[in-house]
């Protein structure tokens, strides 16, 4: 079968190569992948991982071999799943505990946006407890995680302020549920009960100045690649505020990931959650799209379709 493989020494550092068929563990099903989405973190890894490394976490497709232990969906079921890697391939072994069935009215492309970005948005928002009537600030609001977080926070009854790096990237955030949009965190008015922070550097420092007493800042990224200096006086006037680090694979149990994926895909099916797909293309053109992704010219998620040629 074909898969995208890391080739850092070649002119194009990711290429389609022939690879062996997946050999599943008893608790894994083999999925024929129809679409996958790309995460910015995966782009960064291409330069550092060895020759032959196979990326890919977010996949959607059809079960062609059910799990041997009897768990998970039957053969022929359309599913979305979070895998540890090797998802940019025609077929992949996926753990049934991190898998959910896709309703008929949800496309493979839409479902493929959900695993990393959707789960991160849902689980970081939970750190704020009940959001009804709360003020929530979301950095990177135009990105994959951010666009989901804006919608989910608004659905939960929060007053949402989104931070987008440029006015062009802020377009559409009000329609997703943001009551205010700013281009710098320092421009946000007032204090916030929950802040989702993914930029680092000056943005994280600004988040500390914007968190309400007893509020929570959840840090889940560092897209600026800038360090942040924090000292005790930064928290003056913000007594009881918490600063939490979030990592998707360390959040809850694998089984709960499957439950949460089912919740997310059901919201999409009901028209209550809209995946923002800023780029959609064939996987043959993946590397051509990476420049736009690195330059933040893509709002929401980038999704690639796999040509199922054996």
C-alpha positions in Angstrom: 0.0 0.0 0.0 1.0 3.7 -0.3 1.8 6.0 2.6 3.4 9.4 3.0 6.9 8.9 4.5 9.3 11.3 6.0 12.3 11.9 3.7 14.2 14.9 5.3 17.3 14.3 3.1 15.3 14.5 -0.1 14.3 17.7 -2.0 10.7 17.1 -0.8 10.8 15.9 2.8 7.6 13.9 2.6 7.0 11.5 -0.2 4.5 8.7 -1.2 6.3 5.3 -0.8 5.2 1.7 -0.7 5.0 0.4 2.8 3.9 -2.9 4.5 0.3 -3.4 5.4 -0.6 -2.5 9.0 -0.4 -5.4 11.6 -3.1 -4.5 14.2 -3.0 -5.3 17.9 -6.0 -7.2 19.2 -7.7 -3.9 20.3 -7.1 -2.2 17.0 -9.2 -2.2 13.8 -7.7 -1.7 10.3 -9.2 1.4 8.7 -9.1 2.2 5.0 -8.4 6.0 5.2 -10.5 8.3 3.1 -9.3 11.6 4.6 -6.9 13.0 7.1 -6.2 16.4 8.6 -2.9 17.9 9.2 -1.8 19.5 12.5 0.8 22.2 12.7 2.8 20.2 15.2 3.2 17.5 12.6 4.8 20.0 10.2 7.4 20.9 12.7 8.2 17.2 13.3 9.0 16.5 9.7 12.4 18.3 10.0 13.4 16.4 13.2 12.1 12.9 12.8 14.3 10.3 11.1 14.1 9.0 7.5 11.1 6.7 7.1 9.1 8.1 10.0 5.4 8.1 9.1 3.2 11.0 10.4 -0.5 11.2 10.8 -2.9 11.3 13.8 -6.3 12.5 12.5 -8.0 10.0 10.2 -11.5 9.2 8.9 -12.4 6.1 6.8 -14.0 2.7 6.7 -13.3 -0.3 8.9 -12.0 -3.1 6.7 -10.8 -5.4 9.5 -12.6 -5.3 12.9 -10.6 -5.6 16.1 -9.7 -9.2 17.0 -10.8 -8.6 20.6 -14.4 -7.8 19.5 -14.3 -4.2 20.5 -15.2 -1.3 18.3 -17.3 -1.0 15.1 -18.0 -3.8 12.6 -16.5 -4.1 9.1 -17.9 -1.5 6.8 -18.5 1.1 9.4 -17.4 4.7 8.7 -15.3 5.9 11.5 -13.1 8.8 12.8 -10.1 7.9 15.0 -7.0 9.4 16.7 -4.0 7.3 16.0 -0.4 7.6 17.3 1.1 7.9 13.8 1.2 6.5 10.3 -2.2 7.9 9.5 -1.2 9.5 6.2 -1.6 6.1 4.5 -4.1 4.1 2.6 -4.7 1.9 5.6 -3.9 2.2 9.3 -4.3 0.2 12.5 -6.4 2.4 14.8 -7.3 1.7 18.5 -11.0 1.2 18.9 -10.9 3.1 22.2 -10.0 6.2 20.3 -12.6 5.7 17.6 -16.2 6.7 16.9 -18.7 5.9 14.2 -19.5 8.7 11.7 -23.2 9.4 11.0 -24.3 9.3 7.3 -24.7 13.1 7.1 -21.1 13.8 8.2 -18.4 13.7 5.5 -15.1 12.0 5.9 -13.4 15.5 5.5 -15.4 17.0 8.3 -14.9 14.1 10.6 -11.1 14.1 10.0 -10.8 17.5 11.5 -12.0 16.4 14.9 -9.5 14.1 16.7 -6.6 16.4 17.8 -8.2 19.8 17.4 -11.7 18.9 18.5 -10.6 16.9 21.5 -8.2 19.6 22.5 -10.9 22.3 22.3 -13.4 20.2 24.2 -11.0 19.1 27.0 -9.3 22.5 27.5 -12.7 24.1 27.9 -13.6 21.6 30.6 -10.8 23.0 32.7 -13.1 26.0 33.3 -15.9 24.0 34.7 -19.4 25.2 33.9 -19.1 28.0 31.3 -22.6 29.3 31.5 -22.3 33.1 31.9 -18.5 32.9 32.1 -16.1 35.0 30.2 -13.7 33.0 28.0 -10.7 34.2 26.0 -9.3 32.0 23.2 -6.0 32.7 21.5 -5.4 31.4 18.0 -9.2 31.6 17.5 -8.9 31.2 13.7 -6.9 28.0 13.9 -8.1 24.4 14.1 -8.4 24.2 17.9 -9.5 27.8 18.2 -12.4 27.6 15.8 -13.8 24.6 17.6 -13.2 26.2 21.0 -15.1 29.4 20.1 -18.1 27.3 19.0 -18.1 24.9 21.9 -17.7 27.7 24.5 -20.5 29.7 22.9 -22.7 26.5 22.9 -22.0 26.2 26.7 -23.3 29.7 27.3 -20.0 31.6 27.6 -19.2 35.1 26.5 -16.4 34.5 24.1 -13.5 36.8 23.0 -11.3 35.4 20.2 -7.8 36.5 19.5 -6.7 36.3 15.8 -3.2 37.4 14.6 -4.6 39.5 11.7 -7.9 41.1 10.8 -8.2 38.8 7.8 -8.0 35.8 10.0 -10.7 37.2 12.3 -13.3 37.0 9.5 -16.2 34.6 10.4 -15.4 34.3 14.1 -18.5 36.3 15.1 -20.6 33.9 13.1 -19.0 31.0 15.1 -20.0 32.6 18.4 -17.4 35.1 19.4 -18.9 38.2 20.9 -15.6 40.1 20.5 -12.5 39.7 18.4 -9.1 41.3 18.9 -5.7 40.9 17.2 -3.6 41.1 20.4 -4.5 39.6 23.8 -3.6 42.9 25.4 -6.5 44.5 23.5 -9.1 42.3 25.1 -11.4 44.2 27.6 -11.8 43.1 31.2 -10.8 39.9 32.9 -11.6 36.3 32.0 -12.7 33.3 33.9 -11.0 30.9 31.4 -8.2 31.6 28.9 -7.0 29.1 26.3 -3.5 30.0 25.4 -1.5 28.5 22.5 0.9 31.2 21.4 3.4 31.6 24.3 5.8 34.5 24.6 4.1 37.9 25.0 0.7 36.3 24.5 1.1 34.1 27.6 2.3 37.1 29.6 -0.7 39.0 28.5 -3.0 36.1 29.5 -1.7 36.4 33.1 -2.7 40.0 33.1 -6.2 39.1 31.8 -7.1 36.2 34.0 -9.8 36.9 36.7 -9.0 36.1 40.4 -9.7 32.3 40.7 -9.7 31.9 37.0 -7.8 29.4 34.9 -5.3 29.7 32.0 -4.8 26.5 30.0 -1.6 26.4 28.0 -1.7 24.0 25.1 0.9 25.3 22.6 3.7 27.7 21.9 3.2 28.7 18.2 5.3 31.9 18.7 8.4 29.8 19.7 9.1 32.6 22.2 9.8 32.0 25.9 7.8 33.7 28.6 9.3 35.1 31.8 6.9 34.7 34.7 7.4 35.9 38.3 5.2 36.2 41.4 4.3 39.9 40.9 2.7 39.1 37.6 -0.2 37.5 39.5 -0.9 40.6 41.7 -4.6 41.3 41.4 -5.2 37.7 40.1 -5.2 35.8 43.4 -6.1 32.2 43.1 -5.6 32.0 39.4 -4.3 28.7 38.0 -1.9 28.1 35.1 -2.3 24.6 33.7 -0.4 22.7 31.0 -2.5 20.5 28.6 -1.3 17.6 26.5 -3.9 15.8 24.4 -2.5 12.2 24.9 -2.3 12.7 28.7 -5.9 14.0 29.0 -8.2 11.3 30.3 -8.3 7.7 29.3 -8.2 6.3 25.8 -11.8 5.0 26.2 -13.0 8.5 27.1 -11.4 9.8 23.9 -13.7 7.6 21.9 -16.7 8.8 23.9 -15.7 12.5 23.3 -15.1 11.9 19.6 -18.7 10.5 19.4 -19.9 13.6 21.2 -18.1 15.9 18.7 -19.3 14.1 15.6 -22.8 14.1 16.9 -22.7 17.9 17.3 -21.5 18.1 13.7 -24.3 15.8 12.6 -26.8 18.0 14.4 -25.5 21.2 12.8 -24.3 22.6 16.2 -20.6 22.4 15.4 -19.1 23.4 12.1 -15.6 22.2 11.1 -13.8 25.1 9.5 -11.9 23.6 6.6 -9.6 26.3 5.1 -7.8 24.0 2.7 -8.9 20.7 1.1 -6.9 18.8 -1.5 -5.5 15.5 -2.6 -2.8 13.9 -0.5 -0.6 14.1 -3.6 -0.4 17.8 -3.0 0.3 17.8 0.7 3.7 19.2 0.7 2.7 22.0 -1.7 0.2 23.1 0.9 2.7 23.2 3.8 3.9 26.7 2.9 0.4 28.2 3.3 0.0 26.4 6.6 3.3 27.6 8.0 2.6 31.1 7.0 -0.8 31.0 8.7 -2.7 31.6 5.5 -5.2 28.8 6.3 -8.1 29.4 8.7 -9.3 26.3 10.5 -8.1 22.9 9.4 -6.3 21.5 6.3 -7.8 18.2 5.0 -6.4 15.8 2.4 -8.2 13.1 0.6 -6.6 9.7 -0.2 -6.9 8.1 -3.6 -7.7 4.5 -2.8 -5.6 2.9 -5.5 -4.2 -0.5 -4.5 
